[in-house]
Amino acid sequence: MSIKYAYLGPAGTFTEAALQKITTPSDQLIAYANVTAALDAVRNGECQKALVPIENSVEGVVARTLDELAIGQPLVITAETTLPVSFSLMTLSNTNSAEIKSIATHPHAESQCRSFIAKNYPNAQVIESSSTAAAAKGLSKGDYDAAIAGSNAAKNYDLKIIAENIGDNTGAVTRFVLVEKPGNQPKATGKDRTSLAVFIALDHAGALLEILNEFAKHQVNLTFIQSRPTGSQLGHYHFIIDAEGHVEDKPISAALAGLKEICEDIRFLGSYPQAK
Ligand SMILES: O=C(O)C(=O)Cc1ccccc1
């Protein structure tokens, strides 16, 4: 059966490359302009699933993804996948590299190529784009002098790669999550991860400690914790937490029951197999 997948596009993004790893050629991969649009495509039924980036080993979290999952119309994570990311600098075929005065890319790619840009193009204007491939596509239309993207994007938009592997950290890896409408919970595999958004009732001393204690009490190992502003008031935060285990496993279900006692709200964001 062919499944429709939404992804952060256009064609040539790292998200598309990650999605190709977990789909079959009969599936339909549909590009959206940003993370919210890809997730909305699942919410409104245009696509069954969406793949979006959630964190990077160098730059950290993709805030938009976390906020959509924690406070947007509910979706759940049913799978994750990781991809090593390698960045290239590209131009139109007739550009002289000495003439590069403007470089477009995604903010996460910029921060991972900071040393390269500072060393080689210290005076270039860096233009933020919604994805690396969107930067490459804009370059193909002549919007700026260069783009930083994956080498797939250069192929897609017929661009010339003038420098490869320009990331400051050659081992950079991005983690992507596959999301769906709630109701299709993957079975426990013995090596799962559970994601939660935890909202504290009142900002008080020890609130985070109380939350962490529920996991510690039940011997649950955490793999990710991030505070995000709730948006209502300066200083008010909720926490996105990833824990090892499946919601059907006793340690996680016991920790969840404990959290329900002490938190204002908990949003279950999915239990899914850990990426290899
Ligand atoms: O823009 C892309 O290609 C993406 O898929 C998002 C992204 C950007 C930078 C590093 C990893 C993923």
The ligand as a Gaussian input file, in Angstrom:
#p B3LYP/6-31G(d) Opt

LIG

0 1
 O       17.210000      21.927000       5.657000
 C       17.310000      20.696000       5.594000
 O       17.867000      20.082000       4.685000
 C       16.753000      19.920000       6.676000
 O       16.327000      18.824000       6.468000
 C       16.856000      20.503000       8.056000
 C       18.264000      20.416000       8.504000
 C       19.097000      21.517000       8.417000
 C       20.414000      21.421000       8.831000
 C       20.905000      20.224000       9.315000
 C       20.070000      19.128000       9.375000
 C       18.735000      19.218000       8.967000

